[in-house]
Amino acid sequence: MSHTPGPWNVVKHSQWYAVGLPEGRHICRTYQQSTTAQELANAHIIAAAPDLLAACRAVVSAGEWPAPQLILQMYQMAKDAIAKAEGKP
């Protein structure tokens, strides 16, 4: 089983948010009849799913004692994925 490859982004419409691909296709959209802060937060965490999965896979594949440079790369991946999930640039 595989998911639609990222990156995914958040797209605001008049009454809802969508999570989509750069070329404009939608993965999903949020439904609450208005664009609330919670709805936006939900869209951001959904859009960050591929990044969060990649960061987790990097940690697991590194094993128990990764090299220091790999630790820094994994740290940055996790930091970037968290920022995206929180809607930060």
DSSP file (Angstrom, degrees, kcal/mol; ACC not computed):
  #  RESIDUE AA STRUCTURE BP1 BP2  ACC     N-H-->O    O-->H-N    N-H-->O    O-->H-N    TCO  KAPPA ALPHA  PHI   PSI    X-CA   Y-CA   Z-CA
    1    1 A M              0   0    0      0, 0.0     2,-0.3     0, 0.0     0, 0.0   0.000 360.0 360.0 360.0 134.9    0.0    0.0    0.0
    2    2 A S        -     0   0    0      3,-0.0     2,-0.2     0, 0.0     0, 0.0  -0.976 360.0-136.4-136.9 152.9    1.3    3.4   -0.9
    3    3 A H        -     0   0    0     -2,-0.3     3,-0.1     1,-0.1     0, 0.0  -0.517  43.4 -77.3 -99.1 169.9    0.0    7.0   -0.5
    4    4 A T        -     0   0    0     -2,-0.2    -1,-0.1     1,-0.1    23,-0.0  -0.537  60.8-110.1 -64.7 125.0    0.0    9.8   -2.9
    5    5 A P        -     0   0    0      0, 0.0    -1,-0.1     0, 0.0    -3,-0.0  -0.236  49.7-106.0 -60.9 146.6    3.6   11.2   -2.8
    6    6 A G  S    S+     0   0    0      2,-0.1     2,-0.1    15,-0.1    15,-0.1  -0.165  77.7 108.8 -80.2-177.7    4.2   14.6   -1.2
    7    7 A P        -     0   0    0      0, 0.0     2,-0.3     0, 0.0    41,-0.1   0.418  55.0-177.5 -79.2 148.2    4.7   17.4   -0.9
    8    8 A W        -     0   0    0     39,-0.6     2,-0.3    13,-0.1    13,-0.2  -0.825   2.8-170.4-105.8 150.8    1.1   18.2    0.1
    9    9 A N  E     -A   20   0A   0     11,-2.7    11,-2.8    -2,-0.3     2,-0.4  -0.912  24.8-106.5-138.3 167.1    0.0   21.7    0.9
   10   10 A V  E     -A   19   0A   0     -2,-0.3     2,-0.5     9,-0.2     9,-0.2  -0.807  28.8-168.3 -97.8 132.4   -3.0   23.5    2.3
   11   11 A V  E     -A   18   0A   0      7,-3.0     7,-2.9    -2,-0.4     2,-0.5  -0.986  13.0-142.0-122.8 125.5   -5.3   25.4   -0.1
   12   12 A K  E     -A   17   0A   0     -2,-0.5     2,-0.2     5,-0.2     5,-0.2  -0.744  19.8-179.1 -90.4 129.7   -8.0   27.8    1.3
   13   13 A H        -     0   0    0      3,-2.8    22,-0.0    -2,-0.5     5,-0.0  -0.660  45.7 -92.9-112.8 175.6  -11.3   27.9   -0.4
   14   14 A S  S    S+     0   0    0     -2,-0.2    21,-0.3     1,-0.2     3,-0.1   0.877 119.7  14.6 -62.5 -38.9  -14.2   30.2    0.6
   15   15 A Q  S    S+     0   0    0     19,-0.1    17,-0.4     1,-0.1     2,-0.3   0.399 130.4  16.7-117.7   1.6  -15.9   27.7    2.9
   16   16 A W        -     0   0    0     17,-0.1    -3,-2.8    19,-0.1     2,-0.3  -0.974  66.8-113.5-161.7 169.8  -13.3   25.0    3.5
   17   17 A Y  E     -A   12   0A   0     -2,-0.3    13,-2.8    13,-0.2     2,-0.3  -0.873  25.2-158.1-110.8 148.6   -9.7   24.0    3.3
   18   18 A A  E     -AB  11  29A   0     -7,-2.9    -7,-3.0    -2,-0.3     2,-0.5  -0.908  12.7-140.6-120.6 153.4   -8.2   21.4    1.0
   19   19 A V  E     +AB  10  28A   0      9,-3.1     8,-3.9    -2,-0.3     9,-1.6  -0.974  43.9 153.3-109.1 125.1   -5.0   19.4    1.2
   20   20 A G  E     -AB   9  26A   0    -11,-2.8   -11,-2.7    -2,-0.5     6,-0.2  -0.790  43.0 -92.9-144.7-177.2   -3.5   19.1   -2.2
   21   21 A L    >   -     0   0    0      4,-2.8     3,-2.5    -2,-0.2   -13,-0.1  -0.634  44.5-104.7 -99.6 158.2   -0.6   18.7   -4.5
   22   22 A P  T 3  S+     0   0    0      0, 0.0    -1,-0.1     0, 0.0   -14,-0.1   0.817 119.6  59.0 -54.6 -32.4    1.4   21.5   -6.2
   23   23 A E  T 3  S-     0   0    0      1,-0.1     0, 0.0     2,-0.1     0, 0.0   0.495 124.2-100.7 -79.5   0.0   -0.3   20.8   -9.5
   24   24 A G  S <  S+     0   0    0     -3,-2.5     2,-0.1     1,-0.3    -1,-0.1   0.274  75.8 135.9 107.0 -11.6   -3.7   21.5   -8.0
   25   25 A R        -     0   0    0     -5,-0.1    -4,-2.8     1,-0.1     2,-0.4  -0.455  50.1-128.6 -68.9 144.3   -5.2   18.0   -7.4
   26   26 A H  E     -B   20   0A   0     -6,-0.2    -6,-0.3     1,-0.2     3,-0.1  -0.764  21.6-171.9 -96.4 139.5   -6.8   17.6   -4.0
   27   27 A I  E    S-     0   0A   0     -8,-3.9     2,-0.3     1,-0.4    -7,-0.2   0.832  74.4 -35.4 -87.1 -45.6   -6.0   14.8   -1.6
   28   28 A C  E     -B   19   0A   0     -9,-1.6    -9,-3.1    15,-0.0    -1,-0.4  -0.954  55.6-136.9-162.1 173.9   -8.9   15.7    0.8
   29   29 A R  E     -B   18   0A   0     -2,-0.3   -11,-0.3   -11,-0.3     2,-0.2  -0.992  21.1-116.0-143.7 154.5  -10.7   18.7    2.2
   30   30 A T        -     0   0    0    -13,-2.8     2,-0.5    -2,-0.3   -13,-0.2  -0.584  23.3-150.7 -87.8 149.9  -12.0   19.7    5.6
   31   31 A Y        +     0   0    0     -2,-0.2   -15,-0.1     1,-0.1     4,-0.0  -0.956  49.3 115.7-126.9 113.1  -15.7   20.0    6.2
   32   32 A Q  S    S-     0   0    0     -2,-0.5    -1,-0.1   -17,-0.4   -16,-0.1   0.208  76.0-114.4-153.0  14.0  -17.1   22.4    8.8
   33   33 A Q  S    S+     0   0    0     -3,-0.1     2,-0.3   -18,-0.1   -17,-0.1   0.477  96.1  51.4  61.7   2.4  -19.1   24.9    6.7
   34   34 A S  S    S-     0   0    0    -19,-0.1     2,-1.5     2,-0.0   -19,-0.1  -0.972  90.6-108.6-158.8 157.4  -16.6   27.7    7.7
   35   35 A T        +     0   0    0    -21,-0.3   -19,-0.1    -2,-0.3     2,-0.1  -0.628  51.0 172.8 -91.9  81.5  -12.9   28.1    7.8
   36   36 A T     >  -     0   0    0     -2,-1.5     4,-2.1     1,-0.1     5,-0.1  -0.354  46.6-109.3 -84.9 166.9  -12.2   28.0   11.5
   37   37 A A  H  > S+     0   0    0      1,-0.2     4,-2.4     2,-0.2     5,-0.1   0.876 120.6  51.7 -62.4 -38.6   -8.8   27.9   13.2
   38   38 A Q  H  > S+     0   0    0      2,-0.2     4,-2.4     1,-0.2    -1,-0.2   0.897 107.9  51.2 -67.2 -39.1   -9.3   24.3   14.1
   39   39 A E  H  > S+     0   0    0      2,-0.2     4,-2.2     1,-0.2    -2,-0.2   0.904 110.6  49.2 -63.0 -41.6  -10.2   23.4   10.6
   40   40 A L  H  X S+     0   0    0     -4,-2.1     4,-2.3     2,-0.2    -2,-0.2   0.912 110.1  51.0 -63.7 -43.1   -7.0   25.1    9.4
   41   41 A A  H  X S+     0   0    0     -4,-2.4     4,-2.2     1,-0.2    -2,-0.2   0.900 109.3  51.4 -61.3 -40.9   -5.0   23.2   12.0
   42   42 A N  H  X S+     0   0    0     -4,-2.4     4,-2.0     1,-0.2    -1,-0.2   0.920 109.5  49.9 -61.6 -43.6   -6.5   19.9   10.8
   43   43 A A  H  X S+     0   0    0     -4,-2.2     4,-2.5     1,-0.2    -2,-0.2   0.893 109.8  51.5 -63.2 -39.9   -5.6   20.7    7.2
   44   44 A H  H  X S+     0   0    0     -4,-2.3     4,-1.5     2,-0.2    -1,-0.2   0.912 109.8  47.6 -65.0 -42.7   -2.0   21.5    8.2
   45   45 A I  H  < S+     0   0    0     -4,-2.2     4,-0.3     2,-0.2    -1,-0.2   0.872 113.0  49.3 -69.5 -33.8   -1.4   18.3   10.1
   46   46 A I  H >< S+     0   0    0     -4,-2.0     3,-1.5     1,-0.2    -2,-0.2   0.929 109.9  51.6 -66.0 -44.2   -2.9   16.3    7.2
   47   47 A A  H 3< S+     0   0    0     -4,-2.5   -39,-0.6     1,-0.3     4,-0.3   0.794 107.5  53.8 -62.6 -28.0   -0.7   18.1    4.7
   48   48 A A  T 3X S+     0   0    0     -4,-1.5     4,-2.8     1,-0.2     3,-0.4   0.522  79.5 100.0 -83.6  -5.3    2.4   17.3    6.9
   49   49 A A  H <> S+     0   0    0     -3,-1.5     4,-2.5    -4,-0.3     5,-0.2   0.880  80.9  47.7 -53.0 -47.5    1.6   13.5    6.9
   50   50 A P  H  > S+     0   0    0      0, 0.0     4,-2.2     0, 0.0    -1,-0.2   0.896 114.7  47.3 -62.5 -36.9    4.1   12.6    4.2
   51   51 A D  H  > S+     0   0    0     -3,-0.4     4,-2.3    -4,-0.3    -2,-0.2   0.908 112.3  48.9 -68.8 -42.2    6.9   14.6    5.9
   52   52 A L  H  X S+     0   0    0     -4,-2.8     4,-2.2     2,-0.2    -1,-0.2   0.903 112.1  49.4 -64.2 -41.5    6.1   13.2    9.3
   53   53 A L  H  X S+     0   0    0     -4,-2.5     4,-2.6    -5,-0.3    -2,-0.2   0.913 110.4  50.3 -63.6 -43.3    6.1    9.6    7.8
   54   54 A A  H  X S+     0   0    0     -4,-2.2     4,-2.2    -5,-0.2    -2,-0.2   0.902 110.3  50.0 -62.4 -41.2    9.5   10.3    6.1
   55   55 A A  H  X S+     0   0    0     -4,-2.3     4,-1.9     2,-0.2    -1,-0.2   0.917 112.0  47.6 -64.4 -42.8   11.0   11.6    9.4
   56   56 A C  H  X S+     0   0    0     -4,-2.2     4,-2.4     1,-0.2    -2,-0.2   0.908 111.3  50.7 -64.6 -41.8    9.8    8.5   11.3
   57   57 A R  H  X S+     0   0    0     -4,-2.6     4,-2.7     1,-0.2    -1,-0.2   0.886 108.0  53.4 -63.2 -38.0   11.1    6.2    8.6
   58   58 A A  H  X S+     0   0    0     -4,-2.2     4,-1.2     2,-0.2    -1,-0.2   0.911 109.9  47.7 -63.2 -42.0   14.5    7.9    8.7
   59   59 A V  H  X S+     0   0    0     -4,-1.9     4,-0.6     2,-0.2     3,-0.3   0.940 114.9  45.2 -63.6 -47.5   14.7    7.4   12.5
   60   60 A V  H >< S+     0   0    0     -4,-2.4     3,-1.0     1,-0.2    -2,-0.2   0.904 112.6  50.0 -65.4 -42.1   13.8    3.8   12.3
   61   61 A S  H 3< S+     0   0    0     -4,-2.7    -1,-0.2     1,-0.2    -2,-0.2   0.727  99.6  67.2 -71.7 -19.8   16.1    3.0    9.4
   62   62 A A  H 3< S-     0   0    0     -4,-1.2     3,-0.3    -3,-0.3    -1,-0.2   0.726  96.2-147.6 -72.5 -20.7   19.0    4.6   11.2
   63   63 A G    <<  -     0   0    0     -3,-1.0    -1,-0.2    -4,-0.6    -2,-0.1  -0.295  37.7 -50.2  82.2-171.4   19.1    1.9   13.8
   64   64 A E  S    S+     0   0    0      1,-0.2    -1,-0.2    -2,-0.1    -2,-0.1   0.820 131.4  33.6 -74.8 -32.1   20.0    2.3   17.5
   65   65 A W  S    S+     0   0    0     -3,-0.3    -1,-0.2     0, 0.0    -2,-0.1  -0.574  77.0 179.5-127.6  69.5   23.4    4.1   17.1
   66   66 A P        -     0   0    0      0, 0.0    -3,-0.1     0, 0.0    -4,-0.0  -0.284  38.1 -93.9 -70.4 156.9   23.3    6.4   14.0
   67   67 A A     >  -     0   0    0      1,-0.1     4,-2.0    -5,-0.1     3,-0.4  -0.337  37.1-111.9 -64.2 149.1   26.2    8.5   13.0
   68   68 A P  H  > S+     0   0    0      0, 0.0     4,-1.9     0, 0.0     5,-0.1   0.863 117.6  53.0 -54.0 -39.7   26.2   12.1   14.4
   69   69 A Q  H  > S+     0   0    0      1,-0.2     4,-1.9     2,-0.2     5,-0.1   0.890 108.5  50.5 -65.1 -37.6   25.7   13.6   11.0
   70   70 A L  H  > S+     0   0    0     -3,-0.4     4,-2.7     2,-0.2    -1,-0.2   0.868 106.4  55.4 -66.8 -36.5   22.7   11.3   10.4
   71   71 A I  H  X S+     0   0    0     -4,-2.0     4,-2.6     1,-0.2    -1,-0.2   0.918 107.6  49.4 -60.9 -43.2   21.2   12.4   13.8
   72   72 A L  H  X S+     0   0    0     -4,-1.9     4,-2.2     2,-0.2    -2,-0.2   0.892 111.4  49.0 -64.0 -39.9   21.5   16.1   12.7
   73   73 A Q  H  X S+     0   0    0     -4,-1.9     4,-2.4     2,-0.2    -2,-0.2   0.922 112.8  46.8 -65.5 -43.7   19.7   15.3    9.4
   74   74 A M  H  X S+     0   0    0     -4,-2.7     4,-2.6     2,-0.2     5,-0.2   0.896 110.4  53.6 -65.4 -39.4   16.9   13.3   11.1
   75   75 A Y  H  X S+     0   0    0     -4,-2.6     4,-2.6    -5,-0.2    -1,-0.2   0.928 110.3  46.9 -59.2 -45.7   16.6   16.2   13.7
   76   76 A Q  H  X S+     0   0    0     -4,-2.2     4,-2.7     2,-0.2     5,-0.2   0.897 110.9  51.8 -65.9 -40.5   16.1   18.7   10.9
   77   77 A M  H  X S+     0   0    0     -4,-2.4     4,-2.3     2,-0.2    -1,-0.2   0.934 113.2  44.9 -59.5 -46.1   13.6   16.5    9.0
   78   78 A A  H  X S+     0   0    0     -4,-2.6     4,-2.4     2,-0.2    -2,-0.2   0.914 112.9  50.6 -64.8 -42.9   11.6   16.1   12.2
   79   79 A K  H  X S+     0   0    0     -4,-2.6     4,-2.2    -5,-0.2    -2,-0.2   0.915 112.5  46.5 -61.7 -44.5   11.8   19.9   13.0
   80   80 A D  H  X S+     0   0    0     -4,-2.7     4,-2.2     2,-0.2    -1,-0.2   0.889 112.3  50.4 -65.5 -40.1   10.6   20.8    9.5
   81   81 A A  H  X S+     0   0    0     -4,-2.3     4,-2.4    -5,-0.2    -2,-0.2   0.897 110.5  49.4 -66.5 -39.9    7.8   18.2    9.6
   82   82 A I  H  X S+     0   0    0     -4,-2.4     4,-1.8     2,-0.2    -2,-0.2   0.926 110.2  51.0 -64.1 -44.5    6.6   19.6   12.9
   83   83 A A  H  <>S+     0   0    0     -4,-2.2     5,-3.0     1,-0.2     4,-0.2   0.914 111.4  47.9 -59.3 -43.3    6.7   23.2   11.6
   84   84 A K  H ><5S+     0   0    0     -4,-2.2     3,-1.5     1,-0.2    -1,-0.2   0.917 109.8  52.2 -64.3 -42.4    4.6   22.2    8.6
   85   85 A A  H 3<5S+     0   0    0     -4,-2.4    -1,-0.2     1,-0.3    -2,-0.2   0.812 110.8  48.8 -62.8 -29.2    2.1   20.3   10.8
   86   86 A E  T 3<5S-     0   0    0     -4,-1.8    -1,-0.3    -5,-0.2    -2,-0.2   0.372 118.5-112.4 -91.8   3.7    1.8   23.5   12.9
   87   87 A G  T < 5 +     0   0    0     -3,-1.5    -3,-0.2     1,-0.3    -2,-0.1   0.732  68.8 142.3  75.6  22.7    1.3   25.7    9.8
   88   88 A K      <       0   0    0     -5,-3.0    -1,-0.3    -6,-0.2    -2,-0.1  -0.727 360.0 360.0 -97.0 148.1    4.6   27.5   10.2
   89   89 A P              0   0    0      0, 0.0    -5,-0.1     0, 0.0    -1,-0.1   0.502 360.0 360.0 -67.5 360.0    6.7   28.5    7.2
